[in-house]
């Protein structure tokens, strides 16, 4: 979306990013159960290759339920951006605020390390620092 903002800007078309974290919707609340069902359906090879990932994503999504913001909160930010005389280029909503601040002040490797701590199965996929 940053690229879209830069490209469209040359024609005077403003682009504003709304970046929410978890939003309290049925999809968010049901995602852990969907992952658990998918894990149960994997064959042995699938479980070896993806079992840890499914389990960790399920646990991670369950914590997302506790920090998810109501859709009305996100909608209010969208209205704020639409009504602003000079909107910001980026609006972070909910639990995305901390992540966006970290991305601004950290290297990609530092951000990767944070995600690796959140999802330990990723450690075998991303080189150590």
C-alpha positions in Angstrom: 0.0 0.0 0.0 3.0 2.3 0.5 3.9 1.8 -3.1 0.3 2.5 -4.2 0.4 5.8 -2.2 3.6 6.8 -3.9 2.4 5.8 -7.4 -1.1 7.3 -7.1 0.4 10.5 -5.5 2.0 11.5 -8.8 -1.6 12.0 -10.1 -2.8 13.8 -7.0 -4.7 10.7 -5.7 -4.2 10.4 -1.9 -3.9 7.0 -0.4 -4.3 6.5 3.4 -3.4 3.2 5.1 -5.7 1.9 7.9 -3.7 -0.7 9.7 -5.7 -2.6 12.3 -4.5 -5.4 14.4 -7.0 -8.1 15.3 -10.6 -7.1 14.8 -13.3 -8.9 16.9 -15.2 -10.7 14.1 -16.5 -14.3 13.8 -13.5 -15.0 11.6 -11.0 -14.1 14.3 -12.9 -15.9 17.0 -13.2 -19.0 14.9 -9.7 -19.2 13.4 -8.1 -21.2 16.2 -10.8 -23.9 15.9 -10.4 -23.9 12.1 -6.6 -24.4 12.5 -7.2 -27.2 15.1 -9.5 -29.0 12.6 -7.0 -28.6 9.8 -4.2 -30.0 12.0 -6.4 -33.0 12.9 -6.9 -33.7 9.1 -3.2 -33.7 8.3 -1.5 -37.0 7.4 1.7 -38.0 9.3 3.9 -36.2 6.8 1.8 -33.1 6.9 1.9 -33.2 10.7 5.7 -33.5 10.6 6.0 -30.6 8.2 3.3 -28.3 9.4 2.0 -29.5 12.8 4.1 -27.2 14.9 3.0 -24.3 12.7 -0.7 -25.1 13.0 -0.5 -25.5 16.7 1.4 -22.3 17.2 -0.8 -20.3 14.9 -3.8 -21.7 16.8 -2.3 -20.6 20.2 -1.4 -17.2 18.7 -4.9 -16.7 17.3 -6.4 -17.5 20.7 -4.4 -14.7 22.3 -5.6 -12.4 19.4 -9.1 -12.9 20.7 -8.2 -11.1 23.9 -6.7 -8.0 22.2 -9.1 -7.8 19.3 -10.8 -4.4 18.9 -14.5 -4.0 18.0 -15.2 -3.3 14.3 -16.8 0.0 15.4 -13.4 1.2 16.7 -11.8 0.5 13.2 -14.8 2.1 11.5 -14.4 5.3 13.6 -10.8 5.6 12.5 -11.8 5.2 8.8 -14.4 8.0 9.3 -11.8 10.1 11.0 -9.4 9.6 8.0 -12.2 10.4 5.5 -13.3 13.5 7.2 -9.8 14.9 7.9 -8.8 17.9 5.9 -5.3 16.5 5.7 -5.4 12.8 6.6 -2.4 11.1 8.0 -0.7 8.6 5.6 -1.1 5.8 8.1 -3.5 5.1 10.9 -2.7 2.2 13.3 -5.6 0.8 15.2 -5.7 -1.6 18.2 -2.8 -4.0 18.8 -1.1 -2.9 15.5 0.1 0.3 17.1 3.0 -1.3 19.0 4.0 -3.4 16.0 4.1 -0.4 13.7 6.2 1.6 16.1 8.6 -1.3 16.4 8.8 -1.6 12.6 9.7 2.1 12.3 12.5 1.9 14.9 13.9 -1.6 14.2 15.7 -3.5 11.5 14.0 -6.3 9.5 16.1 -8.8 11.4 15.0 -7.4 14.8 11.4 -7.6 13.7 11.9 -11.1 12.5 13.3 -12.0 15.9 10.2 -10.7 17.6 8.0 -12.8 15.4 10.2 -15.8 16.0 9.7 -15.4 19.8 6.0 -15.2 19.2 5.9 -18.3 17.0 8.8 -20.5 18.1 8.3 -22.9 15.1 9.6 -20.2 12.9 13.0 -20.4 14.4 13.9 -23.3 12.2 12.9 -21.3 9.1 14.7 -18.0 9.8 18.4 -17.8 10.4 19.5 -16.8 13.9 20.8 -13.3 14.4 
